[in-house]
Amino acid sequence: MKPSARLPLLLLALLVSPALAAERAPGAKAPAGGGDSQMSVVDFVRRIDKRLSFTSDYKGVVRVRELRKDGTENAVEILVYRRDTTRDLLFMTTKPKIMAGSGYLRLGKNLWEYDPAVGQWTRSTLRANIAGTFTCESDFDRSRLSEDYDPKDEGEEVIDGTPYRKVLLTAKPGTEVSFPMLRIWVDPDLNIVKRIGYAPSGRVLRTDFIRSYQRLKDPVSGENVYHYKEVLEIEEEEGTQMLVRYDEVVLAPVDPHIFTKSWLESRSR
């Protein structure tokens, strides 16, 4: 492999972290290539979605620390509620204080943004940046790679002795997604460890390094599921970096009244 194709050593150290290794089943030997090397790329991507998905409702806090190229640093905290059975999603900014009470509500395929300063809702798109950062709606949502993209197997890339399966994902016609194209690197345990989002032209928009996952018990299905714990996101054009942490995650029923405009409006009164 050419040196230019390797991940930077510092970032690789962040990727293959003890937190990732701890999620492997005790005594289990991870097969190369994310499971079965003969598995079709379509089934492979479906397995990734299944591993990252749960049936229960979801509540959590997303903490974002943003470092801009000029050295400016910002911290944002977002409260997230999800109901995947109906595709309802609400996130409300709680910090910084100047942004507290603002948020987004998705009902079905419609995404609405709320500005508490004027008490107004505006229609948004799934590609919109959230809370003044370059995070987007898909960063908070269920994994739908197999539903939204057509995959192409790009084989394996071996880095420091570990094989990573590479898959290029191209958005299906008529599908609204945050990135028209994605490329993912997947470790032998089906963890996405790196992903790059591209514009239709092929220009790199954002590179993510998933530094660690958290294992959760889905109270509805009874199965173990995996959710991001810490992700390093790098915006290509401005060189801004963000460390995103998914904290205080709870899988349990969420009051349906939370997924309403009136609920979010009441938080800022």
Secondary structure as GFF3:
##gff-version 3
##sequence-region A 1 269
A	DSSP	three_ten_helix	3	5	.	.	.	ID=ss1
A	DSSP	alpha_helix	9	15	.	.	.	ID=ss2
A	DSSP	alpha_helix	18	21	.	.	.	ID=ss3
A	DSSP	alpha_helix	41	52	.	.	.	ID=ss4
A	DSSP	beta_strand	58	67	.	.	.	ID=ss5
A	DSSP	beta_strand	73	83	.	.	.	ID=ss6
A	DSSP	beta_strand	88	95	.	.	.	ID=ss7
A	DSSP	three_ten_helix	97	99	.	.	.	ID=ss8
A	DSSP	beta_strand	103	107	.	.	.	ID=ss9
A	DSSP	beta_strand	110	115	.	.	.	ID=ss10
A	DSSP	beta_strand	120	124	.	.	.	ID=ss11
A	DSSP	three_ten_helix	137	139	.	.	.	ID=ss12
A	DSSP	alpha_helix	145	148	.	.	.	ID=ss13
A	DSSP	beta_strand	149	159	.	.	.	ID=ss14
A	DSSP	beta_strand	162	171	.	.	.	ID=ss15
A	DSSP	beta_strand	181	186	.	.	.	ID=ss16
A	DSSP	beta_strand	192	198	.	.	.	ID=ss17
A	DSSP	beta_strand	204	217	.	.	.	ID=ss18
A	DSSP	beta_strand	224	235	.	.	.	ID=ss19
A	DSSP	beta_strand	241	251	.	.	.	ID=ss20
A	DSSP	three_ten_helix	256	258	.	.	.	ID=ss21
A	DSSP	alpha_helix	261	267	.	.	.	ID=ss22
###
